[in-house]
Amino acid sequence: MNPQERQKLERKLQDLEAQIHQPQSLPTSTPDTPSLKSVYQQLTLWYQGLPDRGKVVAIAVGAVFALSAVSTVLNLVRLAFTLAAVGVLGFVGYKLFLASKSSNPNP
């Protein structure tokens, strides 16, 4: 390898190292994911294009889904309160019946 080729290769290597160590800017958002505003606009345009009967049906279906979601959330809250009450009752029962027996050893 002659000295000119060697210098050329060293320059290319230095350029590549500089590119590797150069900070890369990351994209803030991908173009494939639509924003919430554009989804809302598309939904609004779709709804406005429906006939009157279609709008009534869309509102009815949306109401059913909304009521179902509210019902599910309320059931989860009720379940949390029930589990808390069972836990408190279990703890009180343990303290009254089992913890008192172990603290009073009778020979």
ChimeraX commands (.cxc) that place a marker at each C-alpha (Angstrom):
marker #1 position 0.00,0.00,0.00 radius 0.5
marker #1 position 1.49,3.31,-0.99 radius 0.5
marker #1 position 1.50,6.31,1.36 radius 0.5
marker #1 position -1.19,8.20,-0.61 radius 0.5
marker #1 position -3.68,5.36,-0.30 radius 0.5
marker #1 position -2.88,4.99,3.37 radius 0.5
marker #1 position -3.51,8.71,3.99 radius 0.5
marker #1 position -6.75,8.50,2.04 radius 0.5
marker #1 position -7.94,5.55,4.11 radius 0.5
marker #1 position -6.97,7.32,7.35 radius 0.5
marker #1 position -8.97,10.39,6.31 radius 0.5
marker #1 position -12.00,8.21,5.52 radius 0.5
marker #1 position -11.62,6.49,8.88 radius 0.5
marker #1 position -11.48,9.83,10.67 radius 0.5
marker #1 position -14.59,11.01,8.80 radius 0.5
marker #1 position -16.46,7.86,9.76 radius 0.5
marker #1 position -15.42,8.22,13.41 radius 0.5
marker #1 position -16.57,11.84,13.37 radius 0.5
marker #1 position -19.96,10.77,11.99 radius 0.5
marker #1 position -20.29,8.07,14.65 radius 0.5
marker #1 position -19.51,10.44,17.50 radius 0.5
marker #1 position -21.71,13.23,16.14 radius 0.5
marker #1 position -24.96,13.46,18.16 radius 0.5
marker #1 position -28.02,12.39,16.22 radius 0.5
marker #1 position -31.31,14.22,16.64 radius 0.5
marker #1 position -34.22,11.89,17.25 radius 0.5
marker #1 position -37.58,12.59,15.63 radius 0.5
marker #1 position -40.11,13.92,18.14 radius 0.5
marker #1 position -43.09,12.13,16.64 radius 0.5
marker #1 position -43.54,9.56,13.98 radius 0.5
marker #1 position -45.63,10.57,10.98 radius 0.5
marker #1 position -47.60,7.30,11.17 radius 0.5
marker #1 position -49.29,8.16,14.47 radius 0.5
marker #1 position -52.17,10.58,13.95 radius 0.5
marker #1 position -52.67,13.28,16.54 radius 0.5
marker #1 position -55.77,13.43,18.69 radius 0.5
marker #1 position -56.88,16.59,16.91 radius 0.5
marker #1 position -56.74,14.96,13.47 radius 0.5
marker #1 position -58.64,11.91,14.73 radius 0.5
marker #1 position -61.32,14.21,16.16 radius 0.5
marker #1 position -61.53,16.10,12.87 radius 0.5
marker #1 position -61.85,12.87,10.89 radius 0.5
marker #1 position -64.56,11.63,13.26 radius 0.5
marker #1 position -66.41,14.94,12.97 radius 0.5
marker #1 position -66.27,14.84,9.18 radius 0.5
marker #1 position -67.47,11.23,9.17 radius 0.5
marker #1 position -70.36,12.10,11.52 radius 0.5
marker #1 position -71.40,15.11,9.44 radius 0.5
marker #1 position -71.50,12.94,6.33 radius 0.5
marker #1 position -74.00,10.53,7.87 radius 0.5
marker #1 position -77.71,10.72,7.08 radius 0.5
marker #1 position -80.07,11.71,9.90 radius 0.5
marker #1 position -80.90,8.11,10.81 radius 0.5
marker #1 position -77.22,7.23,10.83 radius 0.5
marker #1 position -76.51,10.09,13.22 radius 0.5
marker #1 position -79.19,8.80,15.61 radius 0.5
marker #1 position -77.74,5.29,15.45 radius 0.5
marker #1 position -74.20,6.60,16.01 radius 0.5
marker #1 position -75.33,8.57,19.06 radius 0.5
marker #1 position -77.18,5.53,20.43 radius 0.5
marker #1 position -74.17,3.25,19.96 radius 0.5
marker #1 position -71.89,5.84,21.54 radius 0.5
marker #1 position -74.24,6.17,24.51 radius 0.5
marker #1 position -74.30,2.40,25.00 radius 0.5
marker #1 position -70.49,2.27,24.97 radius 0.5
marker #1 position -70.26,5.22,27.38 radius 0.5
marker #1 position -72.75,3.67,29.81 radius 0.5
marker #1 position -70.91,0.36,29.60 radius 0.5
marker #1 position -67.61,2.07,30.43 radius 0.5
marker #1 position -69.17,3.94,33.38 radius 0.5
marker #1 position -70.71,0.71,34.64 radius 0.5
marker #1 position -67.37,-1.07,34.44 radius 0.5
marker #1 position -65.62,1.69,36.38 radius 0.5
marker #1 position -68.31,1.67,39.06 radius 0.5
marker #1 position -68.06,-2.12,39.36 radius 0.5
marker #1 position -64.29,-1.84,39.83 radius 0.5
marker #1 position -64.74,0.78,42.55 radius 0.5
marker #1 position -67.35,-1.41,44.26 radius 0.5
marker #1 position -64.97,-4.36,44.08 radius 0.5
marker #1 position -62.18,-2.30,45.65 radius 0.5
marker #1 position -64.43,-1.26,48.55 radius 0.5
marker #1 position -65.59,-4.84,49.05 radius 0.5
marker #1 position -62.01,-6.14,49.14 radius 0.5
marker #1 position -61.05,-3.40,51.59 radius 0.5
marker #1 position -63.99,-4.27,53.87 radius 0.5
marker #1 position -63.14,-7.99,53.77 radius 0.5
marker #1 position -59.53,-7.19,54.54 radius 0.5
marker #1 position -60.46,-5.02,57.52 radius 0.5
marker #1 position -62.88,-7.66,58.85 radius 0.5
marker #1 position -60.25,-10.35,58.41 radius 0.5
marker #1 position -57.65,-8.28,60.26 radius 0.5
marker #1 position -60.07,-7.53,63.11 radius 0.5
marker #1 position -61.02,-11.20,63.33 radius 0.5
marker #1 position -57.38,-12.21,63.43 radius 0.5
marker #1 position -56.61,-9.71,66.19 radius 0.5
marker #1 position -59.64,-10.76,68.27 radius 0.5
marker #1 position -59.39,-14.52,67.97 radius 0.5
marker #1 position -55.90,-15.60,66.98 radius 0.5
marker #1 position -53.64,-12.85,68.31 radius 0.5
marker #1 position -55.23,-12.92,71.78 radius 0.5
marker #1 position -54.70,-16.70,72.08 radius 0.5
marker #1 position -51.01,-16.49,71.23 radius 0.5
marker #1 position -50.39,-13.63,73.69 radius 0.5
marker #1 position -52.04,-15.51,76.63 radius 0.5
marker #1 position -50.22,-18.81,76.88 radius 0.5
marker #1 position -52.13,-21.18,79.18 radius 0.5
marker #1 position -50.19,-24.21,80.43 radius 0.5
marker link #1:1,2 radius 0.2
marker link #1:2,3 radius 0.2
marker link #1:3,4 radius 0.2
marker link #1:4,5 radius 0.2
marker link #1:5,6 radius 0.2
marker link #1:6,7 radius 0.2
marker link #1:7,8 radius 0.2
marker link #1:8,9 radius 0.2
marker link #1:9,10 radius 0.2
marker link #1:10,11 radius 0.2
marker link #1:11,12 radius 0.2
marker link #1:12,13 radius 0.2
marker link #1:13,14 radius 0.2
marker link #1:14,15 radius 0.2
marker link #1:15,16 radius 0.2
marker link #1:16,17 radius 0.2
marker link #1:17,18 radius 0.2
marker link #1:18,19 radius 0.2
marker link #1:19,20 radius 0.2
marker link #1:20,21 radius 0.2
marker link #1:21,22 radius 0.2
marker link #1:22,23 radius 0.2
marker link #1:23,24 radius 0.2
marker link #1:24,25 radius 0.2
marker link #1:25,26 radius 0.2
marker link #1:26,27 radius 0.2
marker link #1:27,28 radius 0.2
marker link #1:28,29 radius 0.2
marker link #1:29,30 radius 0.2
marker link #1:30,31 radius 0.2
marker link #1:31,32 radius 0.2
marker link #1:32,33 radius 0.2
marker link #1:33,34 radius 0.2
marker link #1:34,35 radius 0.2
marker link #1:35,36 radius 0.2
marker link #1:36,37 radius 0.2
marker link #1:37,38 radius 0.2
marker link #1:38,39 radius 0.2
marker link #1:39,40 radius 0.2
marker link #1:40,41 radius 0.2
marker link #1:41,42 radius 0.2
marker link #1:42,43 radius 0.2
marker link #1:43,44 radius 0.2
marker link #1:44,45 radius 0.2
marker link #1:45,46 radius 0.2
marker link #1:46,47 radius 0.2
marker link #1:47,48 radius 0.2
marker link #1:48,49 radius 0.2
marker link #1:49,50 radius 0.2
marker link #1:50,51 radius 0.2
marker link #1:51,52 radius 0.2
marker link #1:52,53 radius 0.2
marker link #1:53,54 radius 0.2
marker link #1:54,55 radius 0.2
marker link #1:55,56 radius 0.2
marker link #1:56,57 radius 0.2
marker link #1:57,58 radius 0.2
marker link #1:58,59 radius 0.2
marker link #1:59,60 radius 0.2
marker link #1:60,61 radius 0.2
marker link #1:61,62 radius 0.2
marker link #1:62,63 radius 0.2
marker link #1:63,64 radius 0.2
marker link #1:64,65 radius 0.2
marker link #1:65,66 radius 0.2
marker link #1:66,67 radius 0.2
marker link #1:67,68 radius 0.2
marker link #1:68,69 radius 0.2
marker link #1:69,70 radius 0.2
marker link #1:70,71 radius 0.2
marker link #1:71,72 radius 0.2
marker link #1:72,73 radius 0.2
marker link #1:73,74 radius 0.2
marker link #1:74,75 radius 0.2
marker link #1:75,76 radius 0.2
marker link #1:76,77 radius 0.2
marker link #1:77,78 radius 0.2
marker link #1:78,79 radius 0.2
marker link #1:79,80 radius 0.2
marker link #1:80,81 radius 0.2
marker link #1:81,82 radius 0.2
marker link #1:82,83 radius 0.2
marker link #1:83,84 radius 0.2
marker link #1:84,85 radius 0.2
marker link #1:85,86 radius 0.2
marker link #1:86,87 radius 0.2
marker link #1:87,88 radius 0.2
marker link #1:88,89 radius 0.2
marker link #1:89,90 radius 0.2
marker link #1:90,91 radius 0.2
marker link #1:91,92 radius 0.2
marker link #1:92,93 radius 0.2
marker link #1:93,94 radius 0.2
marker link #1:94,95 radius 0.2
marker link #1:95,96 radius 0.2
marker link #1:96,97 radius 0.2
marker link #1:97,98 radius 0.2
marker link #1:98,99 radius 0.2
marker link #1:99,100 radius 0.2
marker link #1:100,101 radius 0.2
marker link #1:101,102 radius 0.2
marker link #1:102,103 radius 0.2
marker link #1:103,104 radius 0.2
marker link #1:104,105 radius 0.2
marker link #1:105,106 radius 0.2
marker link #1:106,107 radius 0.2
view
